Amino acid sequence: MSAQNVQPYDLLVVGAGPAGSAAALAALQAAPAARVALVDRAAFPRDKACGDGLTWSAAATLRELGVSEVLRDAFPIDGFTITAPAGAPRLSSTLPRSAYLLPRRVLDARLAAAAVAHGAELLRARVRRLAVEDGYVLVDERWRARVVVGADGAGSSVRASIGLGAHPRRQTGLAIRGYGPGRPGQGGLDVRFIPGRLWPAYGWAFHSDTFTNVGVGTFDVTTCPTRLTLVEALHAQFGDAAVDPASLSGRLLPLSSGGPRLGLGRVLLVGDAAALVDPLTGEGVHTALISGMLAGRAAVAAPGAALPAYRHAMQVRLGRRLRRLRWAATGYRHRRAVTALVVAGAHNRGLASTITGLAMGGAPGTVGHLG
Ligand SMILES: Cc1cc2nc3c(=O)[nH]c(=O)nc-3n(C[C@H](O)[C@H](O)[C@H](O)COP(=O)(O)OP(=O)(O)OC[C@H]3O[C@@H](n4cnc5c(N)ncnc54)[C@H](O)[C@@H]3O)c2cc1C
């Protein structure tokens, strides 16, 4: 049957990661009778290269979406250590509130299941092409939708098919992670800045009782990182973590400092597809959830004006934070500035708590500028 003969979807979401599931959930919470499809090329549960860390803001957005139970057995992260690029000194602190560690294989499957429980249809297909026809978006000449949300991650096909092009390379990172055994009773986050030719770069080890998530990331792919250089850096920093080589997996990080792109016409972009990864930490689940939630609401509230409504909601919610991060990302390129910050933070509690707050998602933003 051709797409013209079938009932159109009110919203079709491409990609069922955190951004896509949040979009489907929020749309169905706002309009329970809406016809919503969530299309992913993978079968769930599926792995996703990630540090598996969830900040305060990510946890708060899960609460806002009414799905806090997805964190039911997440491992609480209550303390961290940051080592300056030159090795010592170290900034160690406890967190006033827990962050969480939950494998994406588990988190994403639970979020997609929550969207289905609210009425979304979860379909398995790789989306390749979009076209606009008679006020509808035609998806692979197979489905029609009033609004499409592109939540298909870094290297988004939806973004390419609406002609918004690739993200600037200097504002794109690359990170790789692997899993090692847990350290019962020694949970926490160990961050180590990595000087040398991958700079700006850092490595992390999230320790839980049952597993350790270890990784390294560079925040500028014009340093020409390869899988080999990243794996070597990982072993140099965390050689004792006994990482299973089969678990190593990497992905690009489209950083928000390169300018988020929120869509075109009836196609809205969210999460990594919109380039919303934090340029200081590489964290992207928080903004994936928020952007997905706001896009989902806008899509069902006013299908013909969904993009301006989504843009406005993003300005209000994240504009100020994204502008601050863009500014801070410039300083991040200077190794001495990062060392000075870690040294100062090691001796100044107020500064340490400001750094922690920023890394955990910061205060809600006010009006700013988004692309
Ligand atoms: C190594 C590494 C470590 C990281 N660590 C952290 C961390 O600790 N904390 C954090 O918050 N962030 C972290 N991030 C960033 C975070 O993983 C991303 O920002 C986040 O996954 C973005 O979510 P998303 O829903 O936009 O995209 P994704 O999670 O990438 O989901 C995209 C979905 O789209 C599907 N898809 C793709 N193409 C198509 C297509 N053509 N058709 C149909 N389906 C498609 C995919 O199968 C996938 O399910 C890390 C990233 C990396 C690479």
The ligand as an ORCA input file, in Angstrom:
! r2SCAN-3c Opt
* xyz 0 1
  C      32.001      7.141     24.292
  C      30.902      8.096     24.668
  C      30.654      8.352     26.013
  C      29.607      9.197     26.370
  N      29.324      9.352     27.706
  C      28.238     10.033     28.086
  C      27.839     10.063     29.450
  O      28.449      9.440     30.327
  N      26.730     10.772     29.775
  C      26.006     11.418     28.837
  O      25.007     12.076     29.188
  N      26.344     11.401     27.528
  C      27.422     10.695     27.121
  N      27.733     10.609     25.792
  C      26.860     11.281     24.801
  C      25.544     10.511     24.654
  O      25.818      9.147     24.428
  C      24.706     11.077     23.506
  O      24.678     12.480     23.601
  C      23.283     10.522     23.556
  O      23.271      9.150     23.275
  C      22.374     11.252     22.557
  O      21.134     10.624     22.516
  P      20.249     10.640     21.182
  O      18.955     10.021     21.558
  O      20.288     11.974     20.555
  O      21.036      9.687     20.143
  P      21.431      8.158     20.260
  O      21.518      7.737     21.657
  O      22.634      8.002     19.392
  O      20.214      7.381     19.603
  C      19.996      7.412     18.215
  C      19.094      6.266     17.820
  O      18.780      6.410     16.426
  C      18.862      5.145     15.765
  N      19.151      5.442     14.380
  C      20.271      6.011     13.857
  N      20.129      6.179     12.524
  C      18.890      5.722     12.201
  C      18.163      5.633     10.971
  N      18.677      6.077      9.816
  N      16.933      5.090     10.989
  C      16.386      4.649     12.161
  N      17.038      4.699     13.343
  C      18.269      5.253     13.365
  C      19.982      4.422     16.524
  O      19.847      3.017     16.383
  C      19.756      4.902     17.965
  O      18.895      4.032     18.669
  C      28.794      9.810     25.382
  C      29.056      9.568     24.032
  C      30.107      8.710     23.674
  C      30.352      8.435     22.210
*
